[in-house]
Amino acid sequence: MELNITFRHMETTDSLRNYAIDKIKKLKKYLDTPLNANMVLSVEKFRHIADVSIYMDGAIIRGVEETGDMYSAIDLVVDKLEKQIKKHRSKIRQKRGEEQVRENREDTESLEENLIEAEQMIAKPMDPNEALMQLKANGLEFIVFRNSATQKINVLYRKSNNRFGLIEP
């Protein structure tokens, strides 16, 4: 956590500094990234002004409050920042949700575009040697069959080096 506190036209007091730090630390629970904040506390005649800027996720969240008491100005500005951070996070979550829906839609569309045709095959029961003869005789790249010994679906395929491979579950 990096917090810079600047006092303008007023004396620096440890109690006010600690109060401001404690209040800003409470905002950390809403942030995923480390907290970077600048706080300017100033007094102009009878106006006590608290100006805070928080840098998070490429966004700047800023709040300014002006009251007759510095402690209440800090309270009000922290409440304002809390609302802004919550709003910012909900927008990010909403965008992420929309992006996921869009990606899922694009994935489905690309699957439909790339799907050329679907065939239904009947896996005839045969032994691997018979499947090899069928593969060679018909000039196919692969053949799906039910192994007569194990009763499981197997795939016999032609490799690039003129050899054959058998896929068994």
N, C-alpha and C positions, 0 to 999 in steps of 0.2 A: 504494500500500500504506500503510495506516494501522495502526501498531502502537504501543500504549501499554504501557510496562513500568513497573510499580510495585514498589519494594523496600520491604518491611516488616520492621522489627526487624533490619536488616542494613545494611551499608555498600554504597553503589553503586560497582561497579567496571566499568570499560570492557570488560574482558575478558569478564566475565559477561554484560554487555549485548550485546556483539557476538556472543557464542556463541548467546544466545537469539534474536537477530535472524536469524542465519544458519539456525538450525534452523526457525524459523517461515517463512522465505522458501522453504524446500523444499516446504512445503505448497501454495504458490501454484500449482504445476504441476497440481494437481487442481481448481483453481477457475477458473471462467469469468469471474467478476466480480472487481472489485478486492477485495483482502483487507482486512478490518477485524478487528483482534484486540486484546484486552486481556489482558495477562499480569501476574499478581501473584506475585512471588517473596518468600517469607517464611520466617523461621526462628523456631521455637518450641522452646526448649531444644535438643535434639539432632536435631530433626526439620526437614528442609528440604522446603518445600512449593512446588510449582509449580502454579498455577491459571491455565488459559488458556480464554478464551471467544472463539470465532470467529463472526462474523455473516456469513451468506451466504444469498442467495436467500430471504430471509424466514425462515430457520431459524437457530437458535443451536446451535452445537456446542461442548460444554464438556468439559474434561478436568482432573482433579486427580490429582497424584501426590505421594507423600510417601516420601522416602528419607533416608539419612544424609548424602548429598552432593548439592549443588544441581545440578551438571552432570548427574548421572545422573537426577535428578528431571525436568530439562528434557528429556532424551532419552526417558524413559519417557512423559511427557505428550505429546510430539510423536508418538511411535509410536501412542499411543491415539487422538489426533486424526486421524491419517492413516487409521486403520481406520474411524473414524466417518464421515469425509468420503467414503471409498470406498463405504461402505454407503449413505450418503445419496444419492450420485450414482447408484448402481445402482437405488435405489428410484425416483428421478426418471426414469431411462431406461425402467424397466419401466412406469411410469405413462404416459409419452409413447407407448410402443409400444401399450399397451392403448387409449389415446385414439385413436390412428391407426386401429387395427382397428375400434373402435366407429364412428369417423367414416366409414370406408370402408363398413361395414355399413349405416349410416344413408343414405349416398349411394346405395347399391345399392337399398335399400328405397324411398327416395323416387323413384328412377328407375322402379322397378316400379309404384309407386302412380300416378305421373304418365303412364305409358305407357298410352294408351287402347286403341289397337289398332294392329297392324302390318299393312300391306298389301304384297303383292308385285305389282309392276307390270311389264308388258312394255313396254320402251321401243321403240315402233314407229318405224321409219325414216321420216322425213318432213322437208320443208323448213320453215323458220320460218313462212312464210305459211300453209301448210296447218295447222300447229299453232295459229296465231292463229284460223283459221276454226273449228277444233274447239273451242277455248276459248270463243269467242263462242257457238257453236251449243249447247254443253252447259251453259253458265252456270257453268263451273268457276272456281275462284280461281287454279289453276295447272295446268300440264300438263307431264309429263316425257316427252321424246322423244329419239330418236337422230337427230341432224342428218344428213341424207342426203348432204350435201356433205363434211362432215368426219368422219363416222362416230363422233362423240363425243356423250356424253349432254349435253343442254341442258334448261333449265327455262324455260318461258315463264309469266309470272305477271301478274295484274291488279294495278295500283297503285291507290291511293285516289283519284287524280284522273281516273279512267276512261281512263288510259293503260296501256300494257303494258311489261313489262320482260323482258329475255332474259338468262339466266345461262348463260355459256359457260365451260367449264374452260380 
